[in-house]
Amino acid sequence: MTPEHRRGAATALLVAAGSSAAGAAVAGFSGALIGLTLSGGIRNAARAGQLWHSEDPKQRTEASRSGMMGLIEIGLAGYFVYRVVRTSDE
């Protein structure tokens, strides 16, 4: 594993921990789930944006997969937010 990969993994871990902690502080376990899902989706979408400009077809395929996973994760986080808000209103 190269130092760049280690740095990227460490950054992802710190962002996931921070977003989970922030979500937990706001809405408990549901908030932690929302924060973790949202940070993963944003990370995948950002990765897709970086890989999309490559000339290598394999990297562009990986970019489309990462982009789709990011879109699904962001949508799931939005649904979780909807459920938390709807439950808290009742």
C-alpha positions, 0 to 999 in steps of 0.5 A: 500500500502506497503512502497516498493510499494510506492517507486516503484511507485515514482521511476516509476513516476520520471523516466517517468517524466525525460524521457519525459522531456529529450525527449521533450528537444530533439524532442519536443512533439514527443520526450516526447512521445518517452521517456515516451513510452520507459521508460514504456517498459523498466520498464515492461521488468525489472518487467518481469525479476524479476517476471519470477524467481518466483515459483508461476504460477500466478507471472510467468503469470504476468511476461509473460504479463509484458514482452509482454507489454514491448516488444510492448512498446519498439517496438512502441518507436522504430517506433516513433523514425523512424517516427521522423527521417524520417519526419525531413529528408524530 
